[in-house]
Amino acid sequence: MTDHGRVLPRLEHIGIVVGDLAAAKAFFAELGLAVEGEMTVEGRVVDRINGLDGVRSDIAIMRTPDGHGKLELIRYRTPAAPPGDPEAPANTPGIRHILFEVADIDGVLDRLRPHGAELVGEVAQYEDSYRLCYVRGPAGIIVELAEKIG
């Protein structure tokens, strides 16, 4: 029997704040994620959850093809946010990357480049199991791509 007071039943989604919601949706759609829903949220409850006053944000929920993973892409209209560092290196504290397994890493890179994706380092092979790379995507988020080999 699982004690749900101590064990999480599931991960619902990962939230990513972006400056350009349309560009972020296009980037993740190119990876194969589909828009599950979109909305604008505001009001007292939203302010209380965020610990901010006057929140108005646009949200797009994107689902992975297997239906188990979701990203919540958020564009805050108000209040104004402090500037982030879209060039933060991979070792900066905080959530630095999310990983997606892909079938053809070179093909995915070719499709993502028109959406502004840039390699952080290079494509490298890890033992006889994966080809891996970090790609900087929307709002500076680093997406790791993993192609299983062997």
Secondary structure, DSSP 8 states (H G I E B T S, - for coil): ---TTTS-S----EEEE-S-HHHHHHHHHHTT-EEEEEEEEESHHHHHHHT-SS-EEEEEEEE-TTSS-EEEEEEEEES------TT--TTSSS--EEEEEES-HHHHHHHHGGGT-EESS--EEETTTEEEEEEE-GGG-EEEEEEE--
